[in-house]
Amino acid sequence: MTAPAAFRDGIRRVNGAPMVVAGTFALTLFVALPLSYALRGMIAAHLDQSLAADAAAAGTNSDWWQDFSAQAWGLGTTFVPSIVGFGAVLDNLSGLLDNTGLATTIAGVTAAWLVLWSFVSGGVIDRFARGRPTRSHGFFAACGIHFWRFLRVGAVAWLAYSFLFEYVHGWIFTIVEGLTADVTVERTAFAYRAGGYLVFGLLLMACNVVFDYARVRIVVEDRRSALGALLAGARFVARHAGAAVGLYALNAVAFLLLVSIYAAIAPGAPGSGLSMWLVLGLGEGYILARHYLKLLFYASETAFFQGALAHAAYTAAPAVEWPDSPAAESIANADPAAVS
């Protein structure tokens, strides 16, 4: 299977699983709501019954916002103007590339979300691998089966990403700073820094691809060993490097297209009434689209893996007893004429 064919197949599989898209979006919303409620309390306590409260209710009050930011602590430090509209996308990207630390509260919630995603993603990949509805009992059975395996893969991923951000990022930009120390042309200095970002981004991409295919192999081949799946994922990427990179690039282009569209239509600071709800609606729509693309990564990689290793097509009937793997279901449901 070629990268474009896998990408198209991934779109078909995600479009055929709207409840998976809605469910993953709801999961993120569920995790974010407690933080939103806590931040609401901080803002309400700072506004109290002051005149600034009336001004804030009528629209964005930049003077009050600066005053709030000056005294904020913990979660409150994340309530900055860059969270509005497209600024949030740029702020997140800048934080990733520049290795900016997260607030303690945000880091804790992010870790909790990653654990929840480790649980849910087993069912997600299983659903895409089978290419048919698995219903709630089948979905959560797959989640439970693969959770501890994914958690072990996640632990290795945490070590790898920690090493990249803690040491490799510093090494790369120490070299960049040395190269730009005596540079007087701003364009040249920018090019060196962009090169540093590119090198670091490629390293992140390489790790991401290997860990993704390790998860796919765990589900499709019902692998018990996380280490074995990681080695198998690395071998698969090495053998199909061109197509794997091409598929990753197609997914990346889809993300850049989404970001470009959001940058073009995202409004600035909201006012009150309809404009406030418009900003909120567009932001939530962007987050929903990001979930769609995240699932598209998994679906297209699953389709590519199945096609590249000549796994039989996954059929819808008849149902099998859990916890048979998708590969076992494929063999059991295959047309006898096709395997003879």
C-alpha positions in Angstrom: 0.0 0.0 0.0 1.3 3.4 -0.9 1.2 6.4 1.4 -1.6 8.2 -0.4 -3.7 5.0 -0.5 -3.2 4.5 3.3 -4.1 8.2 3.9 -7.3 7.8 1.9 -8.1 4.6 3.7 -7.4 6.3 7.0 -9.9 9.0 6.2 -12.5 6.4 5.3 -12.0 4.6 8.6 -12.2 7.7 10.7 -15.3 8.9 8.8 -16.8 5.5 9.5 -16.3 5.9 13.3 -18.0 9.3 14.2 -18.6 8.1 17.8 -14.8 7.6 18.3 -14.2 11.2 17.2 -16.9 12.5 19.4 -15.8 10.3 22.3 -12.2 11.4 22.2 -13.3 15.1 22.0 -15.6 14.5 25.0 -12.7 12.9 27.0 -10.5 16.0 26.5 -13.4 18.3 27.4 -14.0 16.2 30.6 -10.3 16.5 31.6 -10.3 20.3 30.9 -13.5 21.2 32.7 -12.1 21.1 36.3 -9.3 23.4 35.3 -11.8 25.8 33.6 -13.9 25.8 36.8 -10.9 26.5 39.0 -9.8 29.4 36.7 -13.3 30.8 36.7 -13.1 30.9 40.5 -9.8 32.8 40.4 -11.2 35.4 37.9 -14.4 35.8 39.9 -12.5 36.4 43.1 -10.2 39.0 41.5 -13.1 40.8 39.8 -15.4 40.5 42.8 -18.0 43.4 42.5 -15.6 46.0 41.1 -16.2 48.3 38.2 -13.7 46.2 36.2 -16.3 43.4 36.4 -18.8 45.5 34.4 -16.1 46.4 31.9 -15.0 42.8 31.5 -18.6 41.7 31.0 -19.0 44.3 28.2 -15.8 43.1 26.3 -12.1 42.5 26.7 -10.6 44.7 29.3 -6.8 44.8 28.7 -6.0 46.9 31.8 -7.8 44.4 34.1 -6.2 41.5 32.3 -2.7 42.9 32.9 -3.5 43.5 36.5 -4.8 40.0 36.9 -1.7 38.5 35.2 0.6 40.5 37.5 -0.8 38.9 40.6 -1.7 35.4 39.2 -0.1 32.2 40.5 -0.3 28.6 39.5 -3.1 27.9 37.1 -3.8 31.6 36.8 -0.5 32.3 35.1 -1.9 30.4 32.0 -4.7 33.0 31.6 -2.8 35.3 29.1 -3.9 37.1 25.9 -2.1 34.5 23.8 -4.8 31.9 24.7 -7.3 33.7 22.5 -7.8 32.6 18.9 -4.8 31.6 16.8 -2.5 32.9 19.4 -3.0 29.7 21.4 -1.8 27.6 18.5 1.4 29.7 18.2 1.9 29.7 21.9 1.7 25.9 22.1 4.0 25.5 19.1 6.5 27.9 20.6 6.4 26.2 23.9 7.1 22.8 22.3 10.0 24.0 20.1 11.6 26.2 22.9 11.1 23.5 25.6 9.1 25.8 27.8 8.0 24.2 31.1 4.4 23.8 32.0 2.7 25.1 35.1 2.6 22.4 37.7 -1.2 22.1 37.6 -1.2 21.9 33.8 1.6 19.3 33.9 -0.4 17.1 36.3 -3.6 17.3 34.3 -1.6 16.5 31.1 -0.1 13.5 32.7 -3.6 12.3 33.8 -4.8 12.9 30.2 -1.9 10.8 28.8 -2.9 7.9 31.1 -6.5 8.1 30.0 -5.4 8.3 26.4 -3.2 5.1 26.9 -6.4 3.4 28.0 -8.6 4.7 25.2 -6.2 4.4 22.3 -6.1 0.6 22.5 -9.8 0.6 21.6 -9.4 3.3 19.0 -6.7 1.4 17.1 -8.7 -1.8 17.4 -11.8 -0.1 16.0 -9.8 1.2 13.0 -8.0 -2.1 12.5 -11.3 -4.1 12.3 -13.0 -1.5 10.1 -16.4 -2.2 11.7 -18.3 -1.0 14.7 -17.2 -2.9 17.8 -19.9 -1.5 20.1 -19.2 -0.3 23.6 -18.4 -3.8 25.1 -15.9 -4.6 22.3 -14.3 -1.1 22.4 -13.8 -1.1 26.2 -12.7 -4.7 26.2 -9.9 -3.8 23.7 -9.1 -0.8 25.9 -8.6 -3.0 28.9 -6.6 -5.6 27.1 -4.1 -3.2 25.7 -3.9 -0.7 28.5 -1.0 -2.1 30.5 0.9 -2.8 27.3 0.4 0.8 26.1 1.3 2.1 29.5 4.7 0.3 29.3 5.2 1.7 25.8 4.3 5.1 27.2 6.9 4.7 30.0 9.6 4.1 27.4 8.2 7.0 25.3 8.4 9.3 28.4 12.1 8.3 28.9 12.9 9.0 25.2 11.1 12.3 25.1 12.6 13.4 28.4 16.0 12.7 27.1 15.3 14.7 23.9 13.9 17.7 25.7 16.3 17.6 28.7 19.6 17.0 26.9 19.3 16.9 23.1 17.4 20.2 22.8 20.0 21.9 24.9 22.9 20.5 22.9 21.3 21.5 19.6 20.7 25.1 20.6 24.0 25.4 22.4 25.6 24.7 19.0 23.1 27.2 17.4 24.1 29.9 19.8 27.8 29.3 19.1 27.2 29.6 15.4 25.2 32.8 15.8 27.4 34.5 18.4 29.3 36.6 15.9 26.6 36.8 13.2 25.4 40.4 12.5 22.8 39.5 9.8 19.5 38.8 11.4 18.4 36.6 8.4 21.4 34.3 8.9 20.8 34.0 12.6 17.2 33.1 11.9 18.2 30.5 9.4 20.6 28.8 11.9 17.8 28.8 14.6 15.3 27.5 12.1 17.8 24.7 11.2 18.0 23.8 14.9 14.2 23.6 15.1 14.2 21.4 12.0 16.7 19.0 13.5 14.9 18.7 16.8 11.5 18.4 15.0 12.9 15.5 12.9 14.1 13.7 16.0 10.7 14.1 17.6 9.0 12.8 14.4 11.3 9.7 14.3 10.4 8.8 17.9 6.7 9.5 17.3 6.6 7.2 14.2 8.3 4.3 16.0 6.0 4.6 19.1 2.9 4.8 16.9 3.8 1.7 14.9 4.7 -0.1 18.1 1.1 0.5 19.4 -0.3 -0.6 16.0 1.6 -3.8 16.2 0.5 -4.5 19.8 -3.2 -4.2 18.7 -3.1 -5.8 15.3 -0.8 -8.7 16.1 -1.9 -9.0 19.8 1.7 -8.6 21.0 2.2 -8.9 24.8 5.7 -7.5 25.0 6.0 -3.7 24.9 9.8 -4.0 24.2 9.2 -6.5 21.5 6.6 -4.2 19.9 9.0 -1.3 20.0 11.7 -3.2 18.3 9.2 -4.5 15.7 7.9 -1.0 15.2 11.4 0.3 14.6 12.1 -2.5 12.1 8.9 -1.8 10.3 9.7 1.9 9.9 13.3 1.1 8.8 12.0 -1.3 6.1 9.3 1.0 4.9 11.1 4.3 5.6 10.1 6.1 2.4 6.4 5.3 2.6 6.2 5.8 6.4 7.8 9.2 6.1 5.5 10.1 3.2 2.4 9.1 5.2 3.6 11.1 8.1 4.2 14.1 5.8 0.6 13.8 4.4 -0.8 13.9 7.9 1.5 16.8 8.7 0.3 18.7 5.6 -3.3 18.1 6.8 -2.5 19.6 10.1 -0.8 22.6 8.5 -3.8 23.1 6.3 -6.1 23.1 9.3 -3.8 25.6 11.1 -3.8 27.9 8.1 -7.6 27.8 7.9 -7.9 28.6 11.6 -5.4 31.4 11.3 -7.4 32.9 8.5 -10.8 32.8 10.3 -9.9 33.0 14.0 -11.1 36.3 15.4 -9.1 38.4 17.9 -10.1 39.3 21.5 -13.8 38.6 21.9 -16.4 41.2 22.9 -19.7 40.2 24.5 -22.8 38.5 23.2 -22.6 36.8 19.8 -18.9 37.6 19.2 -17.9 35.9 22.4 -19.8 32.7 21.5 -18.3 32.9 18.0 -14.8 32.9 19.4 -15.7 30.0 21.7 -17.4 28.0 18.9 -14.5 28.4 16.5 -12.0 27.4 19.2 -13.9 24.3 20.0 -14.4 23.5 16.3 -10.6 23.7 15.9 -10.0 21.4 18.8 -12.6 18.9 17.4 -10.7 19.0 14.0 -7.4 18.4 15.8 -8.9 15.3 17.4 -10.0 14.2 13.9 -6.5 14.6 12.6 -5.0 12.8 15.6 -7.3 9.8 14.9 -6.4 10.1 11.2 -2.8 9.6 12.2 -3.7 6.3 13.9 -6.1 5.1 11.2 -3.8 5.8 8.3 -0.8 4.2 10.0 -2.9 1.2 10.9 -4.1 0.9 7.3 -0.6 1.3 6.0 0.8 -1.4 8.4 -2.0 -3.9 7.4 -1.4 -3.3 3.8 2.4 -3.4 3.9 2.5 -6.7 5.7 -0.2 -8.2 3.6 -2.6 -8.8 6.4 -5.9 -9.9 5.1 -8.8 -7.4 4.8 -10.7 -7.1 8.1 -14.3 -8.2 7.7 -17.4 -7.3 9.6 -19.1 -10.6 10.2 -19.4 -12.8 12.1 -18.6 -11.5 15.6 -15.8 -13.2 17.6 -15.2 -13.8 21.2 -13.0 -11.2 22.9 -10.0 -10.9 23.3 -9.2 -12.2 19.8 -6.9 -9.8 18.0 -7.9 -8.2 14.7 -5.6 -10.5 12.9 -7.3 -13.6 14.4 -10.7 -12.1 13.4 -9.5 -11.6 9.9 -8.3 -15.2 9.6 -11.5 -16.6 11.1 -13.8 -14.5 8.9 -11.8 -14.8 5.6 -13.6 -16.2 2.6 -12.3 -19.8 2.2 -11.9 -19.3 -1.5 -9.6 -16.3 -0.8 -7.2 -18.4 1.3 -7.2 -21.5 -0.8 
